[in-house]
């Protein structure tokens, strides 16, 4: 059976297992004896997949694979979550991540760019649109550009986790928050002070 056939069969085996657990198949790859299955919660949920869910899916899928025995030779099964920075390979991946910052590397120049980073604003079955705030040479631009990129030009694409920042305890922003009575800021500052002792 080909790799594509194995992925199709795995997807069919996983469908009822994941439906019962209110999870979704994010990605499935089989190459070089490694079967990698990424599972996730439905789009829009705040919580991601936890370790207990990953262990349960691993156990249930492993049992199905042992019973059907359609993968030739030895293989390694890996069940994971897609993580904070997710690989984007399919139109469904791009559709799911609209509104997030992504980083894209292309196989060839497109609109003078080989790389792009920006907010994913739209997606179709064969292309996606990225809002870019920098020039092709990486300098910050005062103009926002929206670039439509065909999926067949993508060498690698992934989401980019953007870290939020909290003000330092004695910064003007933190002092202003304390004056205004912001509980979240003051409790955060107290926790830092207690843990420093």
Beta strands, then each sheet from edge to edge (+ up, - down):
strand 1: 23-31
strand 2: 34-41
strand 3: 76-81
strand 4: 101-110
strand 5: 113-123
strand 6: 127-134
strand 7: 140-150
strand 8: 154-159
sheet 1: 1+ 2- 3-
sheet 2: 7+ 6- 5+ 4- 8+
end
